[in-house]
């Protein structure tokens, strides 16, 4: 597709890479090039503090933005994780190594302006575990100077306020609160007790306030809550939610994201078309070993139906 002007409307083709969990290969970068995407967004969970995966992703030669997930601080953020840590934390800091590798592409508690696309990507709380409870207290205080959900909201909102463009995309590891409280909803709680909204309240509040000061929130994309549900095999998690403001919320976590068959190797990406600052289509594609699209699932298509005037 490529970004270009079509009847004075800028069209941007965006790829979203769901939870990686150590499934990233050189062919992924080639596939992104073959798909002809303009911008790549990573929702985190690259691995359990997998520095090598982050290093490979940092070399992707396409405009990109990323946030870190809870697994990216797996041996650092919690006491039980620190007890399982495979390296000497007095000598090494794999969390900081990942942050350094991504550099400006890391938008957690920050933003990245893309002049060529006339949009800004704003990152939500990095390393989010999900839910309304404030977790990793020591981790967030030490690394970011953030001590509560309220302070976290202010950090996200501050980044959004500094956006150079009116069109904003929010990128998070976990999605916002407010997308439904059923187990099958984009951020629904799929374990006992079954049901409940496991979205992040700081992201929800930051999005709402960003709209109030005049920005257009075109897309909110995230992962964390995998598409396969624990309580049933009859259906998958709902990937898409459309708000009354026509913001598209997309859970891009399709795990495992690479599947090997007897004679093929398939890898998934979520694709979003943004036209004039509005999402017109979202899909999930599986790319084969020849870098062709083996299957495509249309998740959302904006209605172009024109209501006749009376």
N, C-alpha and C positions, 0 to 999 in steps of 0.2 A: 504494500500500500504506500509506504513512505510518507513523510509529512510533506504536504504540498497544499497549495491553495486551489480549491475547487469551488468556483462561483464565490470567491472571496471567503471561503470557510476553511480554516486550518484543520486538516485531518491528521490525527496522531494515532499510530498503532502501538499499543502498549502490551507487553507480555508481563504476566505476574507469575513468579515462581513460588509455589506453595512450599510448605515445610520440607526441607531437603533431607534431613536426617541421614547425612553422610552419602546421599545418592546424588552426586554431582560428578560428571565426567567431561572430558574434553569435547565430546560430541554434543554436549548441551550447549556450549558456546557456539559451535558450528550450526546447530539447529536454530538458534536464535537469529543468526545471520541469514540462514536460508528462509526463515519465516518473514524476514524483512521488517522486523520491528524497529521502532524509533526509540523506545524507552523500555527499560526493564526494571521491574520492582520486585524486591525480595522481602518476604515476610518473616524471615528468620528461622530459628531451629536448624542451623546448618549441620549440627552434630553436637555431641557432648563436649563443648569447648574445642571443637575441631578446627584448629588453626590451619591445617593443610587445606581443608575445604574452603575456608574463608579466603585463604591466599589465592586459590584457583579462581574463585568468584571475583576477587578484587581485580583480576587481570582481564575480565570481560570487557571487550573494546566496543561497548555500546553505552550511550548515556544511561545511567543507572542510579537507583537509590535503594537503601536497605535499612531494615531495623533488625535488632537482635531479639531472639526468643528466650524462653526460660531455660532451654537446654544449652544455650550458649553461655550460661553461667552455672552449669550443672554441678561443678565441683567447688564453686566459690560462694554462692549466695546462701546456702543453707548448711546447718551444722552436719546433717547426715551426708550431704554431698561432700563436704570438706573431709569427713572421715573416710570417704571412698576415693579421695583424690589420688590419681596415679602419678602425680609429679610433686616435687618439693615446692610448696607454695612460698617458702622463704626465699627461694631463688628464682622462681618463675611466676609469671602472671599471665595465664593464657587468655583471660578476659581482656586485659589491656592489649595483648598482642593482636587479638581479633579487631578491636576498635582501631588500633593504629593501622592495620592492614587495609581496612575499608576507607579510612580517611574521610574525605568530604562526602563520600557516598553514604556514610552512616548518618541518617537523619533522626535517630532517636532523640527526643526532646529538642529537635532542631528542624531545619528546613533546607531545601535546595531549590533555587530558582532555575527554571529552564527557559531562557529567553527565546530559543528557537521554537519552542512549543507554546509560549505565552501562558505558562502554568507554573505553579509552585507545589512541590511535594512536601508535606508536613508530616513529621514522624511523631508517633504517640510514645507512650512510656516504653523504653527499651527493656528487654528481658522479662516482659510481663508473664505472670503465671495465670492470670485470669481471675475474674470474680471481684466482689465488692470489698473483700477483706484486704487490708494493707499488709502485704507480705514482704519479706527480705528487708526488714527495717534497717538493720545495720548496713546491709549492702547498698541500699539507696542513699542512706545518709552519708556514707563514706565516699561513694563514687559520684554522686550527683547533688548532694546537699539537699535532698528532698525527704521530708519526714511524714508526709500524709497524702491521702487522695487529693485533698484540696490544693496542696502545694504542687502536686503532680499536674493537676488541671491547669494551674497558672503557668507552668513551664510549657505545656503543649500550646496553650492559648497565646503565650508570648511569641512562640515561633510562628503561629498562624498570623498574628498581627503584623509581623515583620515580612510577610510574604510580598514579593514585588508584584505579583499578578492577582487579578480578581478570581481567576479559576484556580481552585485548590483541590488537591488530592490528598487525603489522609491515608497514611501507610502505618499499619500496626502489626504486632505479632498476634495479639488477641483483638477481637472486634469490640465495639462499644456495647454498653448496656442499652436495652431498649428495642432489641430486634426480636423479642419473643421469649416466652419462658417455658415452651415445650421442649422436650429432649431433642426433637428433630430440628429445632430452629438453628439459625446460623451460629449462635453462641449458647445454645441450650445445654443444660446439664444432663449428660447421658450416663449417669452412674447413681448409685443409691445415696440418699433418696432421689428417685428419678424426677427430673424436671427442675425448672428454675433457671433464671437468667444468669449466666456466668460471664456476661460481658463486662467490660471495664467502665466504671462510672466516670472516671476522669476523662476518658476519650469521648464519652457521650456528652458530657458538659462542655468540653472544648469545642466540639462540632456545633452544638447549639449556639454557643456564644460567637463563634466565627461567623455564623449566618447573620447574627444580629448586627455585627459591624460591617456587613455589606459584601462579604466574600461569597462566591458561588462554590458550594461543595459538590463537585461533579461526581466524585468516586471516593468510597472508603473501602479499602481492601486490606485483608488480614488472613490469618490462618489459625493455627493452634488447635482448634477443635476439628478433629479429623472427620472425613466424610463418612467413614464406616462407623455405624452405630453399635454400641455394645449390647444394647437391650433387644435389638431386632436385626434380622438379616433381610427383612422384607422390603426395606427401603433405605435410602441414603439420607444424610443430612441435607437440609435445604441450603443451597449455595448462595442464593440471591434474595435480597430484600430491597424493595423500592419504597422510599419514604414519600410522604405527601409532597415534599419539595422536589421530587424526582431525582434525589440522590440515589445512586446505585451502590449498594453494599454487597461486596463479593468476598465470600470465604473461599480462598484458593487452595486450601489444604487437601490435596488428593494424595493419600499415602497408601502404599509406596508410590513415589512419583516415577520410578523406573521399573518396568516389568519385563522380565526375560521370558520369551517363549522358545519353543523348540528351534525355530528358524528365524526369529526376529528379536528385536530389542526396542521396546516402546517407552517413550518418555513424555510426560504431560506438561503442558503450559496452559495457563488461562490467558485468553486474548481479549483485549478491550479496544473498541474503536471509539475515539473521542473526536467529535466533529463540532467545531465552533464552540468548544468548551462543554459539550453535552455528550454523555455516553449514548451511543446509538446501538451498540451491540456488544454482548459479552458471550464468550464461548469457552469450552474446554476442548483442547486438541491433544491427540496422541500422535507423536512423530515417530516414524519407523527408522530403521537403520540406514535407509537410503535418504533420510531427511525429508520424506514426503509425509503429508498428513494422512495417517491411516484411518482416523475417525475424528469426527467433530460433533460436539454436543452444544447446540445453541441454548445458552442459559437465559438470555434476555435479548429482546429486540425492541427498540423503541418504536412505538406506533407512529406512522407518518400520515395517518388518516386526517384529512382536513375536514373540519366541521363547517358545512356550508352556512353562510350568513343568510338571515331571513330578510 
